[in-house]
Amino acid sequence: MELLERDSLRIVHVEDDNDFAHLSEIFLKRAGFKQPIIRCNDGARALKYFSTIEPEHAPHIILLDLHMPHMNGLEVLHWLRHHYSERDVAVYLLTSSEDPGDIRRAAAGGVTKYLFKTPLFDELVQNLDHLIAISNNQTLKDPKARCMNQSRPLSNPPEIIRTKRLSISFSVSSQSNAWTPRTARQSVSA
């Protein structure tokens, strides 16, 4: 049995969202996972891939989306657990579903981990676009204001960035003209 390290871990990602898959691969590569990440963009293609690989080339971990066309993640999980033991292959279900029924079915099906996708990237881009709009609006109102580092109010009240689990309120300091965290609190609203 081989000892595993980040640079030797074989990963298969079963995901129909190209953007999420691409960002995940970039993140994993930067974190030191050096092996090529095999990507299957739906459950049916994943089963075809898994049924053709030699056991010595089987993945150590499968990152599996729950909601996909043609075959959902729970169906793929069922197939995987009939062909691979939990000891041989870890299956991480990556999903935005917080449905207790999905969580129970995944646990009963032998999932290793049930992880929530967060809309972080979408929210970040939306918030950055909002910041750009505020800055551009200020620039159009005041032609002398050419960059965000000049002294000017950006918005009142302070912007609140909402994620599924944390809300952080930001304000602009009149001395430094920088966005600084003002408060952080747990949030139950999305």
Contacts in CASP RR format, 6 or more apart in sequence:
PFRMAT RR
TARGET T0000
AUTHOR 0000-0000-0000
METHOD contacts of the structure
MODEL  1
MELLERDSLRIVHVEDDNDFAHLSEIFLKRAGFKQPIIRCNDGARALKYF
STIEPEHAPHIILLDLHMPHMNGLEVLHWLRHHYSERDVAVYLLTSSEDP
GDIRRAAAGGVTKYLFKTPLFDELVQNLDHLIAISNNQTLKDPKARCMNQ
SRPLSNPPEIIRTKRLSISFSVSSQSNAWTPRTARQSVSA
2 8 0 8 1.000
4 60 0 8 1.000
6 31 0 8 1.000
6 32 0 8 1.000
6 33 0 8 1.000
6 34 0 8 1.000
7 32 0 8 1.000
7 33 0 8 1.000
7 34 0 8 1.000
7 35 0 8 1.000
8 34 0 8 1.000
8 35 0 8 1.000
9 33 0 8 1.000
9 35 0 8 1.000
9 60 0 8 1.000
9 61 0 8 1.000
10 35 0 8 1.000
10 38 0 8 1.000
10 57 0 8 1.000
10 58 0 8 1.000
10 59 0 8 1.000
10 60 0 8 1.000
10 61 0 8 1.000
11 28 0 8 1.000
11 33 0 8 1.000
11 35 0 8 1.000
11 37 0 8 1.000
11 38 0 8 1.000
11 59 0 8 1.000
11 60 0 8 1.000
11 61 0 8 1.000
11 62 0 8 1.000
11 63 0 8 1.000
12 37 0 8 1.000
12 38 0 8 1.000
12 39 0 8 1.000
12 40 0 8 1.000
12 46 0 8 1.000
12 49 0 8 1.000
12 50 0 8 1.000
12 59 0 8 1.000
12 61 0 8 1.000
12 62 0 8 1.000
12 63 0 8 1.000
13 21 0 8 1.000
13 24 0 8 1.000
13 25 0 8 1.000
13 37 0 8 1.000
13 38 0 8 1.000
13 39 0 8 1.000
13 40 0 8 1.000
13 62 0 8 1.000
13 63 0 8 1.000
14 39 0 8 1.000
14 40 0 8 1.000
14 41 0 8 1.000
14 42 0 8 1.000
14 43 0 8 1.000
14 46 0 8 1.000
14 62 0 8 1.000
14 63 0 8 1.000
14 64 0 8 1.000
14 65 0 8 1.000
14 68 0 8 1.000
14 73 0 8 1.000
14 76 0 8 1.000
15 21 0 8 1.000
15 24 0 8 1.000
15 39 0 8 1.000
15 40 0 8 1.000
15 41 0 8 1.000
15 63 0 8 1.000
15 65 0 8 1.000
15 68 0 8 1.000
15 94 0 8 1.000
16 41 0 8 1.000
16 42 0 8 1.000
16 65 0 8 1.000
16 68 0 8 1.000
16 69 0 8 1.000
17 65 0 8 1.000
18 41 0 8 1.000
19 121 0 8 1.000
20 117 0 8 1.000
20 121 0 8 1.000
21 39 0 8 1.000
21 41 0 8 1.000
23 121 0 8 1.000
24 63 0 8 1.000
25 37 0 8 1.000
25 39 0 8 1.000
28 37 0 8 1.000
29 37 0 8 1.000
38 49 0 8 1.000
38 59 0 8 1.000
40 46 0 8 1.000
40 49 0 8 1.000
42 68 0 8 1.000
42 69 0 8 1.000
42 70 0 8 1.000
42 71 0 8 1.000
43 68 0 8 1.000
43 70 0 8 1.000
43 71 0 8 1.000
43 72 0 8 1.000
43 73 0 8 1.000
43 75 0 8 1.000
43 76 0 8 1.000
44 70 0 8 1.000
44 71 0 8 1.000
46 62 0 8 1.000
46 64 0 8 1.000
46 71 0 8 1.000
46 76 0 8 1.000
47 71 0 8 1.000
47 76 0 8 1.000
47 79 0 8 1.000
50 58 0 8 1.000
50 79 0 8 1.000
50 80 0 8 1.000
50 83 0 8 1.000
51 83 0 8 1.000
58 84 0 8 1.000
58 88 0 8 1.000
58 89 0 8 1.000
59 89 0 8 1.000
60 89 0 8 1.000
60 90 0 8 1.000
61 89 0 8 1.000
61 90 0 8 1.000
61 91 0 8 1.000
61 92 0 8 1.000
61 112 0 8 1.000
62 80 0 8 1.000
62 89 0 8 1.000
62 90 0 8 1.000
62 91 0 8 1.000
62 92 0 8 1.000
63 92 0 8 1.000
63 94 0 8 1.000
64 73 0 8 1.000
64 76 0 8 1.000
64 77 0 8 1.000
64 91 0 8 1.000
64 92 0 8 1.000
64 93 0 8 1.000
64 94 0 8 1.000
65 73 0 8 1.000
65 93 0 8 1.000
65 94 0 8 1.000
65 95 0 8 1.000
66 72 0 8 1.000
66 73 0 8 1.000
66 74 0 8 1.000
66 93 0 8 1.000
66 94 0 8 1.000
66 95 0 8 1.000
66 97 0 8 1.000
66 102 0 8 1.000
66 106 0 8 1.000
67 73 0 8 1.000
67 95 0 8 1.000
67 96 0 8 1.000
67 97 0 8 1.000
73 93 0 8 1.000
74 102 0 8 1.000
74 105 0 8 1.000
74 106 0 8 1.000
74 109 0 8 1.000
77 91 0 8 1.000
77 93 0 8 1.000
77 106 0 8 1.000
77 109 0 8 1.000
77 110 0 8 1.000
77 111 0 8 1.000
78 109 0 8 1.000
80 89 0 8 1.000
80 91 0 8 1.000
81 91 0 8 1.000
81 109 0 8 1.000
81 110 0 8 1.000
86 110 0 8 1.000
86 112 0 8 1.000
90 112 0 8 1.000
90 113 0 8 1.000
91 110 0 8 1.000
91 111 0 8 1.000
91 112 0 8 1.000
91 113 0 8 1.000
92 111 0 8 1.000
92 112 0 8 1.000
92 113 0 8 1.000
92 114 0 8 1.000
92 115 0 8 1.000
93 106 0 8 1.000
93 111 0 8 1.000
93 113 0 8 1.000
93 114 0 8 1.000
93 115 0 8 1.000
94 115 0 8 1.000
94 116 0 8 1.000
94 117 0 8 1.000
95 102 0 8 1.000
95 114 0 8 1.000
95 115 0 8 1.000
95 116 0 8 1.000
95 117 0 8 1.000
96 116 0 8 1.000
96 117 0 8 1.000
96 118 0 8 1.000
96 119 0 8 1.000
98 116 0 8 1.000
103 114 0 8 1.000
106 114 0 8 1.000
107 114 0 8 1.000
116 164 0 8 1.000
118 163 0 8 1.000
118 164 0 8 1.000
119 163 0 8 1.000
119 164 0 8 1.000
120 163 0 8 1.000
123 161 0 8 1.000
123 162 0 8 1.000
123 163 0 8 1.000
127 159 0 8 1.000
127 161 0 8 1.000
130 159 0 8 1.000
131 154 0 8 1.000
131 159 0 8 1.000
134 154 0 8 1.000
134 155 0 8 1.000
135 148 0 8 1.000
135 154 0 8 1.000
138 145 0 8 1.000
138 152 0 8 1.000
138 154 0 8 1.000
139 145 0 8 1.000
139 146 0 8 1.000
142 152 0 8 1.000
144 150 0 8 1.000
145 152 0 8 1.000
148 154 0 8 1.000
148 177 0 8 1.000
149 177 0 8 1.000
150 177 0 8 1.000
151 174 0 8 1.000
151 177 0 8 1.000
152 177 0 8 1.000
153 172 0 8 1.000
154 172 0 8 1.000
158 169 0 8 1.000
158 170 0 8 1.000
158 171 0 8 1.000
158 172 0 8 1.000
158 182 0 8 1.000
159 169 0 8 1.000
159 170 0 8 1.000
160 167 0 8 1.000
160 168 0 8 1.000
160 169 0 8 1.000
160 170 0 8 1.000
161 167 0 8 1.000
161 168 0 8 1.000
161 170 0 8 1.000
162 187 0 8 1.000
162 189 0 8 1.000
162 190 0 8 1.000
163 187 0 8 1.000
163 190 0 8 1.000
164 187 0 8 1.000
164 190 0 8 1.000
165 186 0 8 1.000
165 187 0 8 1.000
166 184 0 8 1.000
166 185 0 8 1.000
166 186 0 8 1.000
166 187 0 8 1.000
167 184 0 8 1.000
167 185 0 8 1.000
167 186 0 8 1.000
167 187 0 8 1.000
168 181 0 8 1.000
168 183 0 8 1.000
168 184 0 8 1.000
169 181 0 8 1.000
169 182 0 8 1.000
169 183 0 8 1.000
169 184 0 8 1.000
170 179 0 8 1.000
170 180 0 8 1.000
170 181 0 8 1.000
170 182 0 8 1.000
171 179 0 8 1.000
171 180 0 8 1.000
171 182 0 8 1.000
172 178 0 8 1.000
172 179 0 8 1.000
172 180 0 8 1.000
173 180 0 8 1.000
END
